[in-house]
């Protein structure tokens, strides 16, 4: 749905008892957002302003969607997620700027030729950008194939720290 057609009349999004209150609290601001472009701005500044406002609107929407999706998660699932978080990160805090890499090997080989680990390493370098070889990097590798995790770890630069919960 284009952002200008987005409606808050859906009871799932605006019902204070059953829906997500995050959008309800920001409803008025979001509706007014696109009209708050300062007078006298150039077309380029105007467009940048509108784009930034739309990014904010989308961020609010994503946050509300996540809140809605996870509002009825079983306490058992939450407890297990917390246990795994503490098992992986001693402080329970995920390192800033962590890159997640999902390597689908395993049974995927039956459908197609597998992507080599060097392509995953190069893509990770591109995501990190400048400093990939200097600063410490935190990489979470998800895979159902233990070979993928061990191969990634053996070929990654020495300043990278790998995290995984796979086999």
N, C-alpha and C positions, 0 to 999 in steps of 0.2 A: 504494500500500500504506500503510495507516495506520502511523504511526511505531512503535506498540507491537507491530505484527506483523512489523516489519522483521527479516530473518534474515541472519546472517552465514555461513550454511552454503553459500551459492552459491560454488563454487570460483573464479569469476571475480573475486569481491571479496575473498576471503580467502586465496587461494593466494599465498604469499610469493614464488614464483618467477615466476609468470605474471600474477598479478593485481596489484591496487593495494595497496601496503603501508601507505598512509596509514590506511585503515580497519582494517587488521590491527593497527597499533600502538595504535589508540584503541578497539579492540573492547570491552575490559573496561569502560572508562569510559562508553562510550555505552550499554551495556546497563544500567549502574547509574544513569545520569543521572536518569531520572524519579523515582527513589525518594529523592533527596537533598533533599527539601523540609524546611526547618527546622521543628521542633515549635513550636507556639504562634503560627503565622502565621494571619492572617485569610484568608478564602476568596479575597478579591481579591488579596492578596499571594501566596497559594498558586498561583492561576491564572497570575499574571504570572511567577512563578518557573518553572512548568512550560512556559509559552510560550517563555520565554527559553532554557530547556534544549533545547526542540525546535528552536528556531532554530539553536542551536549544532550539534545533531545534523544538521540539514539542511545547514548550512554545511560540516560535515565530509564529508557525503555528496557534495555538489556538487564540493568540491575533489577528492575521490577519483575521482568520475566524470570530471572534466576530466583528471586525471592518467592515468586508464586510457585515455581516448579519444585522448590525444596521446602515449602512450608509444611508439608505433611510427611516428611521423610521419617522413617521409623527411628526411634532412639537407638536401636541396635545398629543400624547402618551408620548413624552419626558417631557412635562409640567406636565402631570398627575403623571408620575413616580417621578419627582422632588417633587411635592406636597406631595406625600405619603412618600417619604424619609424624608422630613422635619416634617411631622406629627408624624412619628415614632421616629426619632432621632432629638432632638432639635437643635443640632449643624449641622445637615445634614451629619454627619460623622458616618459611621457604626463602632461599636466597633471592635477593633482588635480581632482576633481569635474567631469570632462569629461562633457558631455551628448552622446549620439549620436542623430542624427535620420536616419531612413531615409525618403526621399521616393520613392515609387514612382509615377513619371509614365510616361514612355516609352510602351510598348505597353499599359499599364493602361487608357489612355483608350478602348481598344476594348471593355473590359468594363464600365466604369462612368464616371461623372462624376468627374473628378480633384478631390482635396481642394486647396483654394487655399493658397497659401504663407502667407497671414496666419493660417490655422488652425494651421499648423506653428509659426509664431512664437509665437502665444498659448500653445500647448501647451508649448513650450520654457520660456516665462516661468513657467508653472505648476509645471513640474518644478523649475526653479531656486528658485522661491519669492522671499522678500524679498531685496532687493539685486540683482535681475536688471538693474536700470537704473543701479546705482552701481558695483558691483565688477566687475572684469574677469571675463568668462565665456569658457569654451572650449567650442566647439561643433564636433563632427565631423558633417559632412553626407555621407551615403552616398546616391548616386543613379546610375542608369544614364543619366539625362537631364541634360545640361549646363545646360539652361534652369532646372531646379529649383535647382541649386547657385547659379547667378548671380542668380536671383531672390531666393533666401533671403538671400544676401549683401547684395543691394541694399536689402533691407527690414529687416534685423536692426538692433538698437540699436548705436550706435557703440562701446560698451565691450565688445562681443562680438568674439572672434577666431574665425574659421572655419577649419576644416581639412577637406580632402576629398581623395579619391584617384580621384574619378570622371572622366568624360570632360572 
